[in-house]
Amino acid sequence: MSAPLSILKSLYYLLKASHSRSAVIITLATLASCVVVFTMAGQTNSMALQAFCSLCIFDLLFIGTGLLTIWNTETRTKQSNHKLQSAKNETSTSLFIPSQTLATFSYGTARFEVLAVFTSTMLSILGAFFILKESIEKFLENEPINTEYLMPASLITFVMHLVAVYFVPNPSFDHVIAASSSSWLQEHVSDMFQNICHYIPGLSRLLLPRINPFALLGWCDLAIVLSDLFLLRMSYGNFVDTLASLLIAFMTFGTMVPMAIYSGKILLQTTPSHMIGQLDKCLHEASRLDGVLELRNEHFWALSFGTLVGSLHVRCR
């Protein structure tokens, strides 16, 4: 089958799945909002608004990762069903999988999701550095800022960001958010909420669980842009807009780095830190089995999110 036909067939099965249709609709709405808000941001000449609108690009990457996860799940389900059907039709029993059923890639498509998460977070980090560079250049040029479209563009971006975060199923990013370390923004907000819940215990169920970092980033960016709008209308100067864009860039960088590190370690086939103690215990118990003389060259790593694989050499009697 040629590559275009294979891609069209994959898109057909993706659109056929009921839980992916909403993601496709949200993707089209996000694309339309990207065109609108970046047009407004270009007319305002505000770097803070452009930094905030860059969330729309991350939303597209976020939705694309979710669609890739759905496609990957459907593909693995079809492969499993095909193998079961082939096993039923076989007259002789074999311990080996036939070569024609092996995946094209060494590990199948399991690592596609990890690569998609790593790519999304790294592109956001690079975008934050680009915002830093452009903000400094805009500040040196000292061009006037039009505040007419700051409010509508920021609200459109914020609403579409929350819709993408909360209404698009994305198991890959959900796993990374739960397994990776908290960002500095989450830590500071959690400390503030703990102090609030100390005086108002009834808010503990709402505020104390770790907040979604992407939703928190959207709320903080919206607050910064609205503060920037207020200060610009009070004639505080263009340095306020530059400061707001720098804050948004630093928040984006701090939010994406822990998830990029976590997914990058999986791609580098490093042993998950939370599994080292358990693996050492299992290897120690295996070395004491009757007939086992030596265990060496052990290497265990995460193949994908939630899947641990490994290899080792065993010398026995």
N, C-alpha and C positions, 0 to 999 in steps of 0.2 A: 504493500500500500504506500502510495506517495505521501510526502510530508503534508501538502495542503489538504488532502483528503483525510489524513489522520487528525489534523488539527480541527477540521470542520466536524468530524465525527465526535471528537472530544467536546467541542462546544455544544453539539446537539444533545449529548448525554448530560452535559452540565445544565443546560436550559431545561431539560426534561425533569430534572430533580426539583421537587416542590420547594425545598428549603434554600435553593440557590436563586430562585426567581426574584425574591425580595432584594438579594444582594446585587443582582444585575440592575434592577430599577434604581437602587440607591447609587450604584456606580454612574448611571446616566445622569442622575440629579447632581451628583458631586462634580461631574465633568462640566455641566452647565453652570454650576455655581462657581467653579474655578475660573471660567471665562469671564463671568460677571464681576467677581471680586477683584481679579487682577486688572481688569479694565478700570475699575474704580480706583484701585491703588495706584495705577499709573497716572491718573488724573489728579490725585491728591498730592503726589510726590512725597508721601510719608513712608519712611523706612519702617516705622513701627507697624503700620498697617500691612506692608508687604511681608514683614516677618511673621505677622499673625496669619496672613492668607497662605503662607507656605504650609500651614497645617492641612490645607486642602490637598496638596500634593502627597503628604503623608497618608491622608485618608484614602487616596486612590491606591497607594501601596498596601495599606492595611486591608482594604477590600479585596485587592488582588491576591493577597496571602490567604484570605478566607476562602476565596473561590478555588485557589490551588489546593487547599486542604480538602475541600469537598470533592474536587476531581480526583485527588489522590486516594481518598477513601473509596470512592466509587470504583476506581481502577483496581485497587487491591481486593475489593469484594468480588468483582467479576473474575479476577485471576484465581481467587480461592475457589469460587464456584466451578470454574473451568477445570481446575486440578481435581476437584472432587468428582466431577462428571467423568473425567478421563480415567481416574482411578477405578471407578465403578465399571467402566467398559473394558478395562484390562483383564485379560484372562489369566495372566501370570502375575505373581506378586514380585515387586521389585523394591529394594531399599533405596534406590536412587531416583531422583526426579529426572525425567527425560530431558535431553538437552534442548529440545524445541520449546519447552515450557519455561526455560530460564529467562529472566528479565534481561533487557539489553544492557543495563547498568549493573555494576558489581553488587550494589546493595539495593537494586530496584529503584523505586521512586521515593523511598522513605526519607531521604535527606533533602529532597526538594523543599520541604517546608522549612527546614532549618536554614537552608541557603536563602529562602525568601525573607525570613525574619531578619537574618543578618544583613541582607542587602537593604531592606527597608530602613533599619536603624542606622546603618552607615551612611546612606544617602541623606537622611535627616541631619546627621552630624555634619556632613560636608555642607549641607544647606545652611546650617548655623554659622559655619566659618565664612561662607559667602555673604551672609547677612552682616557679619562683623566688618568685613572688608568694605561692603557697599555703604554701611552706616558711617564709617570714618570718611569715605570720599564725599558723601552727601553733606556731612558736617563742614568739611573744608570748603565745599562749593557755596554753602549757605544760600540755597535756593528757597524761595517762599513755599509754604505748605498750605494747601487748600483743605480746609476741614469739612467741606460740604458732604463728602461721601464717607467719612470715617465711621459714623454711627451705623448706617445701613450695611456697609461692607463687613464690618466686624460682627454684626448680629447674624448675617447670612452665614459667615464662616463658622461662627460658634454653633449655630443650630445644626448645620450639616456635619460638623465634627462630632457632636453628641449623637446624632442619628447613626453615623458610621460606627462609632465606638460601641453603642448599646444595642443596635438593631441588626448588625451584621454578625452572624456566628463565625467565630474565629478561634477554634481550639488551640491553634499553634501559639498565638499571642497570649491566650489565656494561660497556657502552661508556662510560658516564659515569664509572665507577670507574677505568677504564683511562686515560681522556683528561683528567679533571680533576686538579687539583693535589692533593697529599697533605694530609691534615688534620694539625693539630699533634700529635694523639695518635699518628698513624701515624709522624710524624717522630721523636718521642721514643722510641717502641717500636723503630723501626728502628735508632736510635743504640745503644740497649741491646743489641739482637741483634747488631749489628756488633762490639761489644766482647766479647760472649760468643763469637762465632765467631772472634775473633782468638785466643782461648785454646783453643777447641775447633773446629777447622776442619771436622770432620765434620758439624756442624750447619748448615753454610752453605746446603745445598740446601733445608732445611726452614724456616729462619728468615729468610734474607736476601731472598727475593722479597717484594714489597710485600703486606702482609697485607690481606685483605678488611676494609674499615673497619667494616662492620656486624657481622661476627663478632668483631672486636676490641672494638667497643663492648659487645657482649654479655658477653664475658669480663671486661672491666674493671668493668662494672656489677654483675656477679655477685660479684666480689671485694669491691666496696665494700659491697654489701648484707650479705654474710657477715661482713665486719669490723664493720659496724654492729651486727649481731646479737650478736657476741661482746662488743663494748664495752657494749651495753645490758644484757646479762646480768651484766656486771661493775659495773653501777650507776654508769656515767659520766655519766648525765643525758641529757635530750632534745636538748641541743645537738649531740650526736654524730649523731643522726638528721637534724637540720637540715643539718649539714655534709655528710653523705653525699648527701642529696637535691640540694644545691647542686652538688656534684661531678658527679653524674650529669647534671644539667641542662647544665652547662658542657661536658661531654664530648659530649652530644647536639648541642649548638649547634655545637661545633667540627667535628664529623663531617659535619654536613649543609650547612654554609655553602659549602664548595668546590663541591659538586655543585649546589647551588641557583644559584650564580654561573654555573657552566658552562651549565646548561640555560637560565638567564635570558638569557644573551648570545645563545643561539640564537633564543630567542623575539623578542629585540630586533633580529634580523637584522644582527648585527655580524659582521665578517670574522674568522674564526678566526685567532688569533695565529700558529699554527704554519704557516699557509698564506700569510702576507703576503709573505715572501721569494720563494716560488715563483711567486705571482701576479705580482709585480713583474717577475720574469724573463720570464715568458710574455708580459706586456703589452709589454715592451721588444722582444722578438723579433717580436711581431706588428706593432708600429709600423714596423719596418724592412722589411716586405714590400712588394713592388713594387705601387704604386698606392695604398697607404694613406697618407693625409695627416695624419690626427689621430685619436687615441682619447681620448674624454672621457666624463664622467659614468659611470665604471665603478663598479659596486657588486656585490660578491660576498659571499655569506653562506651559512650552513649551513641548508638546508631542514629536514633532520632529522638524526638520528645517522648520520654517514657519507655524507651526500648534500650536495654543494656545488653551488649554482646561482649565477647572476649575470646581469648585463645591462650593456651599454655602448653608446655611440654611436660609429659609425665614419664618418669623412669620407674619401672616396676619390675618385680621378679617374674 
